[in-house]
Amino acid sequence: MKKARILSLVLALIMLMSFALTACIKPTPDTGDDENNPGGKPAVFDLPYAEGTVLRMATGYNSTKTGLSFHADIFPEGQSSITLSNGKTYNVGDLKPTWVEVENVLKVDFEDKYTGTSASDQFKFWQDRLGEVDMVSGTASQLTENGVAGKLVDISKYLDHMPNFKAYLEANPIVRLSITGDTETGAIYFSPYFDGVNDIERMPLMRTDWVEKLLNGKGEFTADASKNLADASYTPYMPTTGTFEIDVVKADGSGVEKVTKNYTAAGNIIAKMNEELAKGAVTGVQAVNMLRTYIDTAYNGYYGENRADLFIGQNAAWDADELVALLRCVVANPQTLNGTDTVQGLFSREDNNNQRKVDMFRFAGTLFGVRGLESRQDYLYIGHDGLLHDARQEEATYVAIERMNAMAKEGLISTAYVKNEAGKTDSYLQNDNGFMHYDYNQTQTVYNETKLQAGEKYMAVLVPVARWNDGTGETFMRFTESWRSVKTDGWGISAAGVAGDNDKLHAALAIIDYAYSEKGMILMSYGPDEFIKTKADGSYVTFNFNGQQMPVIADSTYEELWSLASGNYTNYARMYLGSTLSFAKSQAFEYQCTHAVGKEGAGKISTAIGLGVIKHPELAITENPWWTSVPTVLPNTADENAKINELADLTSSGKFSQSKGKSNILIDFICAGYEGSTVGSSAAEVAAKVAAKVSDGGMGGETYLAYKNDAWDRLVEYYEDLNK
């Protein structure tokens, strides 16, 4: 395999080009100003197809409610139609507004073949029947693998006829890197999907009013009643003695300053609590006062009486140990916080849905400085050595997961999560019974409007300080691996479906190209112009979003998304407009629909990112490869993919699945520990042995990683040649 030396050859070019990336990237089609087009008119898609060409679309997003057409289960019981804010009535089976508009613009007809499943299951359903469909949803890895096998059309062959898509790829080289399926030919087998680009994705969310209630004010915390802390299982992650400085954003957001964590003076809060627990019972009131004293001493009065700002302020500096101490205080003081005998600490959006439960180990990576647990592809990340590494094969992963299990043993993770029972964000917040989870800002903070009462607040907070090592030595910093790039789903063109029919082929290519035009990207995010606020002359009313003028949604659209989707933009767009199903989704629409509390938390995080206090992977090949975002897909050959697929434990449906209805042993470890786990580990086995079990103990991790690194080496070399 080639080493990191390859990376340095393309560093300068790619880093310069990567500055073109923004949260919503505007395409710049070739003007066509050459001898064939001396007038310099904008280039246009020029592959002909017959008007009214029928395309069979096995495409959608995860459920019957989020396809191209209105499904029966989207309407209220007993109804078979709905009238939207554009004044038009839609019946069961009718195309949604976005796709009616695509039909009108491109002069095609759609036949909806979508079965209403996840991208992975959708492709599996059609995989042996691809002659029956023309476009199909799938995961990036599925689409690339089957493209290499000849089952999907190589879109790259037609780029010269697709000016918008070509311009997008040329402006965004890391995107091209992420979707190249064959380094010999430069083949592209799917159109990428973006849910925003070059921005943070998931973040910690807390009941910030609870933090203030426990930590702020003069004197000691008092309460009429509290519970005792559970026996200690969690042990210190951060130092127990010494001092170190970390960068924080100033409280007013105006710049950066340094704050000292002084363990010599204050001790480690977990160590101190554990010492007291070893002596006997510790009440929730005592725990809160211990945490208050610790904050005052460790930070030398920096937070004053607003100690909650350690966790929720613009100048937050919290770490995993401090969070566990806070969680202990939360679950031991339900009488103060919600007036009952029970409150849950950490939870997931749906505590019995594997697709959502995996957010718990993603959060573990952020808490404990572990790369690969929130990767763009499988569990891979690029090390400082320039090679791919697999978090499933690394001891640090299982040390972090064991820490999460210790939290579960103490009752700091929701009972429903541990027992795989029903439990959802909305019910936790509505019932005043949940403190914190790790998720998307807009969809979760909308519950401030619908589920919380006056004075209650559920808000995103800054990511924690953790121990990170990028190869230059361990550093205490904030880093998030949850960074938006090419998503893991996309749409491909069925080779069998369009075989011998250039009308179908060209029409399918036209959809992809149009989706990356300026107008197409607005349509795929906002829906048709009927749902956008316009001026008297028909032009859009716009606002500044990340340095770019983007449309403002119509007042009636805003009212409707609340009435139909309780303010959840993504649900409204997918279920009723038919937008945001694939291609380039701008965050501009979503931002307008974000609750004021959501904007407040996101604003603090954005400020911290802008000032460099929160660091993240780069969508470029960096000098130190550790900082490079792993591509969403790698160009393995058909033979390599076949051999990778033989490693059943490591496939998308294996023991590390992140899909609904499947299982994941990392979740098993969080809930039950290593004893009796599905990898056969005993309680006595250490994390290193668990990692070795995945690597060379029968799961085939070493083989998997070797094939992935071979593809990565070829991809970097291909990119070097592409840009000579």
Order of alpha helices (4+ residues) and beta strands (2+ residues): alpha-beta-beta-beta-alpha-beta-alpha-beta-alpha-alpha-alpha-beta-beta-beta-beta-alpha-beta-beta-alpha-alpha-alpha-alpha-alpha-alpha-beta-alpha-alpha-beta-beta-alpha-alpha-alpha-beta-alpha-alpha-beta-beta-beta-beta-alpha-alpha-alpha-beta-beta-alpha-alpha-beta-alpha-alpha-beta-alpha-alpha-alpha-alpha
